[in-house]
Structures are given as C-alpha cells and as structure tokens.
Amino acid sequence: MAANMAKAGHALLCFDAAGTQARMPAGAEDAGSVAAVAERVRIALLSLPDGKVSATVAREMLTARPRKLEILIDTSTTGMEDAER
C-alpha cells in the first residue's frame, strides 16, 4: 500500500517496528517512532497484522503530545470486536 502511494506522488512519513528502513518505499521518510508520526502528520494510515497491535499503536498515536494527528485510518486485519472499538 505504501509503495503504491509513493508511486502516486504522495509524501510518506513511515514507521515500522519490524524495520522501517528495509520495508518503506523509496523516497519515504523514516519517522523513527509511532509518536513522531502522530506529532508530524494530520492523517495517518495503519496497516498492521492484528487487532491487538492496531489498538496499541492507535493508543500511542492518540496520546502523543504534541499531536498534529486528526484522522487515523486503520486498514489492519482485525476481527469485528477490535474494529468496533
């Protein structure tokens, strides 16, 4: 998903706990942390492996201070219970 957004010309600020540099598309900027993403962008898109991870990252982003983040879009693979939270 990030690679397609980068190809379309969108500026990307990325963080991946599993290794951002090796996984982010060419031209994207490494944020360094989840909190740094929340501090620097108005809209964030999550694509994570499960609901538990998604909830943890969302909580960290929403409690970051200072926070520029206003819109958090979660495209992660989650069950109904996690999606409804």
C-alpha positions in Angstrom: 0.0 0.0 0.0 2.8 2.5 0.9 4.6 1.7 -2.3 1.5 2.5 -4.4 1.0 5.8 -2.5 4.7 6.7 -3.1 4.4 5.9 -6.8 1.3 8.2 -7.0 3.5 11.0 -5.7 2.3 11.2 -2.0 4.8 12.3 0.6 5.2 9.5 3.2 6.4 9.5 6.7 6.8 5.9 7.8 7.5 3.8 10.9 7.6 0.0 11.2 8.8 -1.6 14.4 9.9 -4.6 12.3 12.5 -2.4 10.5 11.4 0.8 8.8 14.4 1.3 6.5 14.2 -2.1 4.9 10.4 -2.0 4.4 9.5 1.5 3.4 9.3 2.6 -0.2 12.0 4.7 -1.9 11.5 8.4 -1.2 9.6 7.9 2.1 10.9 9.5 5.3 11.6 7.4 8.4 9.7 8.9 11.4 11.7 7.0 14.0 8.7 6.2 16.2 5.0 5.9 16.4 4.8 9.1 18.4 6.8 11.0 15.9 4.3 10.1 13.2 1.4 11.5 15.4 3.4 14.6 16.0 4.1 15.4 12.4 1.1 14.3 10.3 -2.6 15.3 10.2 -3.7 12.0 8.6 -2.2 8.5 9.4 -2.9 5.2 7.8 -2.3 1.9 9.7 -1.8 -1.5 8.1 -0.9 -3.9 10.9 -1.1 -7.7 11.4 -3.9 -7.9 14.1 -6.3 -6.0 16.3 -4.1 -6.1 19.4 -1.2 -4.4 17.6 -3.5 -1.9 15.9 -5.1 -0.9 19.3 -1.7 -0.5 20.9 -0.4 1.7 18.0 -3.6 3.7 17.9 -3.5 4.4 21.6 0.1 5.5 21.4 -0.7 7.8 18.5 -3.8 9.3 20.2 -1.9 10.0 23.4 1.2 11.5 21.8 2.0 15.1 22.8 2.3 17.3 21.0 0.0 15.8 18.4 -0.9 17.1 14.9 -2.8 13.9 14.1 -6.5 14.4 13.5 -7.5 11.4 11.3 -6.4 7.8 11.9 -7.4 5.3 9.2 -6.9 1.7 10.2 -6.8 -0.9 7.4 -5.4 -3.6 9.6 -6.6 -7.2 9.6 -8.9 -7.2 12.6 -11.9 -9.0 13.8 -15.3 -7.3 14.4 -14.7 -6.9 18.1 -11.4 -5.0 17.6 -12.9 -3.0 14.7 -15.8 -1.7 16.8 -13.5 -0.3 19.5 
